[in-house]
Structures are given as C-alpha cells and as structure tokens.
C-alpha cells in the first residue's frame, strides 16, 4: 500500500488559508473515486473536496473549525500504486502524491469528460491538476450512495446541523436519494420535542461550535462594529407613486422582462445620489487612513440563505437598466441559496443595501459592510395616515435606515444623502431624467 495525500491547494488570489467546515469520512472508511471527503470555506464560498482515487482513510489532518493553510495536508489515504510505501522501511521515500482542490479564482464551467479523465490520469503521475469546480461538483452529485454515504449539498448539511438533525436519518427525494432542503422541512415538521417528567426541568445545554459561514459572519460583524463609529439616520419616505409605477411597469411588460421589486429602484436612487456625493461610494483603508472613491457603483445586496447572511455584488450597476439590475439580483440570490455563488460574486462591493422585506420593522440600525463607508437599510412598507395639508389620507410609506462611517462622513453629508434618496423615491420620474 502507498500513502496518498490530499492537500489544500490554491483557493483564490491573495487567500492563504481556508476553514474546514465538514468531514464526510472518518478514519477507517473506504472511499471511492470522486467521493466527497469534506468541505472547506473561504470568504463565504464553500468548496467540496472530492477524492480522485480509491483508498482507505488513515488520517484526518484537521478538525472541523480548523483554519488550514494553503499547501497543508487535509487527509491521508492508503492506496494501491505510487506514493510513500508505508511498509518497506526504506529511509528513501518516494514523492508524495498530492490531490489538489479546485482553484476558485480560475473556475471553468465547460470542462468535458475527456478533460476530466486526463486530469485524473495525470494526478496519478504526481502532477497537481485543478479540475473545474462545476465538473467536480457534478461528478460528486452524480455519485451514488453505494458506499452508504449520505448525499447532500454543503448548505443542506450545515442547516441540518443547525437544526440538530442527524442527516443520516432523513429520507432524500432528490436524484439518487440526495437530500434537499424540502426533505429537512418535512422531517422537522414530523419531529416532536421530547417531553420531560413532571417536576423535572430540562437542564441540558446544547453547545454548538461556531464554524463555517456563521463564523465568517461573526468575524465580519465584530470587525465592522469595533472599527467603524456608526451614525444612523432614519427617514420616512412616501412610496405611493413609486409603487404605482412599479406595478404599472410589471403589468405592461407582463413578465417578459422579469418582475421588478423595489430593490432596483433603490439601487437607481443610490446611483444618482452618489453622482453628487462620490465620497459615499468608497472604501476606507484603516491602515493607510485613506479613502478610495470608486467611479463604478458596485452594490452589495444582503441576502439571507439557509446558512446565514451573505452579500452578493451587482457590479457596475450604473451601467444597467432597472430590469438588468433586477435580473442580476435574482440570479445572485438564487446562487446564494443553492450554494453555487462564486467567491468573486461576494467580493469588492462599494456600497450595500440591506432589507428584511415583509419581516422588516419600522426602523433598523444596519451595520456597515466593512470597509465600505455607507449602507442603506430598507424597512417594511405599510399603509399609514399621511397629512396632505387638509386631511389625513392613506399612503404607502416606508422608512429608510442609513448608517455611515463617522470617521469620513459628517452628519450633514449623511443627511444630504438620505434626503436625496427620499426625494428620488418620492418622485420616481426624477430617476429617469437625463443628467
């Protein structure tokens, strides 16, 4: 037998490490070619680590929650073929065979079967090959559960852990018995909490280690809150005319261009507002104490997923129409929910929108997406009594909650920005006038 080492390869430009968020195997397990070994995460993007050989697990080199450096060993397998001979006692060891993870910064979505075979063959010769992410994911998803392994996406597995569900006890309705989110929904609906004896309070404590996306969110929020002195302004906005325009446009185009929500209109208002205040479409460098103002408006749109909050980015939103921005939002939100969003889609925003939709409150105090200097929060829309100068009339109203980095944005400038948004949203025709 020989030792085959699966190591952590390059996971993106400028990234030196990734967090191990899940093992799918244990010491002593026999794994097949293309079988999923584990999952790592970097900058909120989860990546599957498959095996390229048939072998037996002899060592797991990291624990869930560990941060693993690029190039470090992840797992050791006993395989038949070239590698380190573990039984011959010879001091001269053969070169270790390395199985590399896909490189995130250069993802190929068109890998063919021939290319996959070539890469597997060359991996046995000792050369590191980086298979396209989509190809690897498809190969893993199409692998049956003949070895008794549970088939489920990383997002489904993490949600199961958060719910306290042993995923092996859930019946899958997907291809080859794959478990999907709806399977978890049905399972949790059927599950009933266990009772306790009368007079015997349940004093058990469930301690859950914060790992993966949840830890990334915690780190990001702690960084933003500790470094940025926030100032938040809440303003009431009459969106009656905006809603009438939105509904009329949707009815006119009858889904041929896709549905418009309020988000593309808010994006358009932000684009127009930062034309006059470019210092708000900027990133603050804490170390250099400098502000980088960007010409392109790259708007992050906070999206809730089963695993937590992520912020995909609509790049150069100023170049898009309302419908193009709406389509980008829909596409990115879908990718976030199913776990296929790329690292690049979650990076380099210059200003962010956050919204709780129908669950939103009257007002919120959004935390800035570091290193940005501003964030626009959309609160719940509702019908409220509005005084028109003569009487109270019902109007659709919505509050904006906008936070700013007070190190670089003065209160006056923050108020000017919010009032500009208010004016544009209350008179939506102004959004489409030539500048």
N, C-alpha and C positions, 0 to 999 in steps of 0.2 A: 504494500500500500504506500501511497505518497501523500504528502500534505499539500493541499490546495488552499491558498489564502485569498479570501475576498476582502479587498481593501477599499477605503473611501477615496475615490478619485476626485478630480476637479469638479466642483459643484456650482461653478459660476465665477465670473470675473470679479476679483477682489475679495472672494469669500475663502476663508482659510479653515472653516470648520462647519460642522452640521450637527444637529441634535438627533440622537437615536430616540425615536418615539414609540417603536413597537418591534418586538421579535415575533415571528410567525413559526419559529422552530425552537427546539430545545436540544441539549446535548444528548446524543444517542439516536436522534432521529435520522432516518434515511431520506435524502432529498433527491428529487429528480431534476433533470434539465428543465430550466425555465420556471421552476417552482419558486414562489415568493419566500424570501428569507426574512426580510424585515423592511422597515420604513424609516427614512431619515427626513429631517426637515431643515430648511434654511430659508430665512426671510419669508416665512409663512407658506412656502411651497413644499408640499410633501412629495417624496420620490420613492418609488418601490425599488427594493434591491433584490433582484432575482438571482438564482444560481444558473451558471452556464454549464454545469457538469453534474453527473450523477455521483453522489458520495454520501458519507456519513458525518454528521456533526460531531466534532471532538472538542470544540471550544468556542464559546461566545466571548468575544474580547471586550464587550462593553455592556452596560446595563441600561435599561430604559431610563431616559432622562440625562444620560451622559452626553457631553459635548465632545465629539470625535474630530480630531484634526485631519485635514486632507492628507492622504498617504498612510494613515494609521490602519492597522488591521481591524476588521469587523468580525470575521468568523473564520474558523479553520475547519476544513473538510478532509476526511480520508478519501482518496480517490484512487482509481486504477490508472496508471500512466505516469508521465514525467512529473517531477516535483521533488520535494525533500523526502528521501527514503527514511522513514522513521524507525526501521528495524535493522538496517545493515551495520550500524555502529561506526560508520566511516566518518572521520572528522571533516572530510571534504564533502560539504553538502552541495547538492545541485541547486540551481537558481529556483527561487520560489515562484510559482505560477500565481499571477495576480489577476483577479476578476474585477474589472473596473465598473463603477457606476456610470450612468449616462451623464454627459456634460450638459448642464442646464443652459448655459449661455449660448449653445450652438445646437438647438434642437432641430431635428429633421423630421418632417411629418410625412415623408414619402418613401420611407425605407421599404425595399422589396424583400420577398422571400429569399431571393438569391443573395442579396446583401447580408441578410440575417445569417444564412448558412456560412457565408465567407467569414463573417466576424466570429462565429462560434468556432470555425476551424482554426482561424488564426489565433484565437485566445489560447488554444491548447499548445501553440508554438511558443508561448511566453510573451507575445506582443500584446500590449494593452490596447483593447478596442473599445470604442464608446458607441454602443448601439443607440439608435434614435429612441427618444423617450416613448413616443407613441407606439413604435414597434414593440418595445419591451412590455408596455402596459397591455397591448393587445395579446401578446403571447402569454402573459401571465393570466389575463382574464379568460383566455380560451383554454387554459389548462384545467382539466377535470379534477375532481376530488377523489381520485382513485386511491390516493395515499391517506384518505381520511382527513385532509386538511379543509378547513372552512374557507369558502370563497367569499370575499367581501372587500370592498374598497376601503382604503385607509380612513376616509371620513366616516364610513359606517362603523368600522371597528372602534374608532375613538368615541363616537356617540354612544355605542353600546357600553363602553367603559364608564362614561359619564352617567349613564342610566343605571349602572350597577348590574348589567345583564351579561351573563355568560353567553357569548355569541355562538358557542357550540351547541346551545340548547334551542336556537332559533331556526325555524324551517325557512329555507330560501325559496323564493318564487322566480328568481332570475335564471338566466341561462346556466345550465349545468349545476343548478341548485345554489346559484350565487345569492347571497343575502343583500337586500336593498333596504333603503330607509323605510319603505312601507311595511316591510316584514317586521322591523323593530316596532313600528307603530301598533301593528296588530298584536304583537307579543306583549307589549306593555299594557295595552287595553285589557287583555285577558288576565294579566298578573294582578293578584290582590295582595295587599300588605299583610304580613303575618301578625296575628294578634298576640297579646301578652296576657298573662294571668292577672286576674283582678287583684289590685293591691301591689302588683309587681311592676313598677315603671321600667320601661326600656331605657337602660342607661348606656347602651352600646354607642360607640363613636366610630364613624366611618372616615378614616383618614385617606385622602386621595392626593397623590403626588401631583404637583402642577408641572406638566410636561407639554411638549409639542406646541401647538398654536396657542394654547392657553397661557403658557409661559412667555411666549413671544409678545402676546398682548400685554401681559403684566409688566414685562420689561419696558415696552414702549410707553405705556401709560405712566409708569414711575419716572421714566426719563423726562417725559413732557411736563409732568406736574412739578418735578423737582427743579427743572432748569428754566421753565418759562413762567414769568409772572403774568398771569392771565387777567385781562379785563374783558367783561362780558356785557354786551348791550342787548336788551330785549325790546323789540319794536312790533307794534300791531300793524298788520297790513290788510287792507281791503282787497280781496282777490276775486270779487264778484265778476268783474269784467274779464279777468284772466281765465276763470273757469268757463265762462260763456264762450270765449274764444277757443279754448282747448276742446270743448265738447263739439263746437261747430266744425273745427278742423278735422276731428276724428270722424264725424258724421259725413263730411264732404268727401273724404278720401276712402271711407268705408274699408279700413284695414289694409288698403293697397300699399300704404307706406308704413304700416305698423301703428300701434296705439301710442299716442302722446300722453305722458303723465305730466305732473307739474315740474318734475326734475329738469327736463330740457329747457324750460322757461327760466328756471332759477339759474341754470348754467349760463344761459344767454345774458341774463341780468348781470351776473358776475363778470362775464367777458366785457360787457360795456362799462361796468364800474371801474375795472382795473385799467382800462384805457386811460382814465383820468387820474388813477392812483396806482401806478405801476409798483410802488413800494409794497403793496399788499400781495402782489403775485410774486413772492420772493421766498428765499430760503436764508435762514440765519446761521452762520458758522460760529459756533460757540468758542472754538479755539482761536480762530483768526479774528474774531469780533468784527465780522464783515457781513454785509447783506448782498446776496446775489439776486438782482431783479431779472426776471425772465420775460422775453418777448412772447414766447409761446405760452398759452394758458393750458396747463396740464391739470385737469380737475380730477381729484380723487373723490370717489363716491363710496362712502362707507356702506358695506353690505353685511348683513347678518347671515351666517351659514350655520349648519348643524354643529360645527366645531368651534364657532366663535366669530368675532368681528374681523373682517378683512377690508382693505381699501384698494380696490382695483382702480386703474387710472385711465381716463379718456384723454389721450394725447392730442395736442393741438386742437382742442375743442373749438377754438376761434375760427378754424377753417371749415367746420362742419355746419350743416343745416340743422334745424330742430330735429328732423327725423333721423339724420345720421347720428346725432348725439344720442337720441333715444335708442337707436339700434345698438350702438356701442354699449350703452348701459345694460340693455337686456342681454347681450352676448356675454359681457363680463360677469354679470350677476349669475348667469347660468353656469359659467365655467367655475365660479367660486363655489357654488353649491355642490357640483359633482366632482370637485377636486382636480379639475383639469387646467385650472388657471396657471399661467406661467409666472416665473419669478419676475420677468420684465414687466408684466402687466400689473404688478404690485409695487412698483418702484418709481421714484422720481416725480411724484406729483408736486405741484407748486401751490395749490390751494385746495381745500377739501369741503365737500358738502356732507352733512350727516342728517339722517331723518329716521324717525321711528314710525313713520306712516300713520296709520289709523290708531296705533297704540300711543302716539306721541302725547305729551302733556301740554299744558298751556305755555310752559316755558322750561327750558333746559339750560345747562351751563356746559356746553361742549368743550372737551379738552383738545387743544391744538395738536395736529399731527406733526410732531417734530420731524424735521427742522423748519417747517413752514411757519408763517407768522400770522395766519388768519384761518378761521374755519367758520362756515355758515351752517347753522342748525335750523332745520325746518320742523316746526311743531304742528300739532293736529289742526286740521281745517274744520271749522264748525260754523253754524249759523248763529250770529249774535245780533242783538239790537244795536242799531247804528243811528246816531242823531244826524240827520241831514240838514239841520238848521231850522226845521219846522216841526219835525216829528221823528219818532223812532221807527226805523224800517228794518226788516230782516236782511242781513247781508252775510255773505260767506267771508269769514275772517280767518286769519292765520298769523301767528306770531313768528318772527324770526329771532333766533338767539345766536348772536355772532360773538365769537371770542377772538382776542387779539393778543399778540406778544407785546406787552407794555414796554419792553426794552427798546423797541424800534417803532412802535405805533403809538402816537399820543392819543389821548381821549378824544380830542377834537377831530382828528383824522379818522378815527374809528367811527365816530358819529356821522361824519360826512359820507363815509362808505355805506353805512346802514341806510341813511336817508336816500341815497342814490338807488339802492336796491328797492326800497319801498316805493319810490316814485316810478321806477320802471315796471314793477309788478302791478301797481295800481292802474297804470296807464300802458297796457301792453303794446299798444300801437307804437310807442316810443322805442320798443325793442327792435323794430324793423325799419326805422328811419335811417337814411344814409347819413353817415357822419361827415 
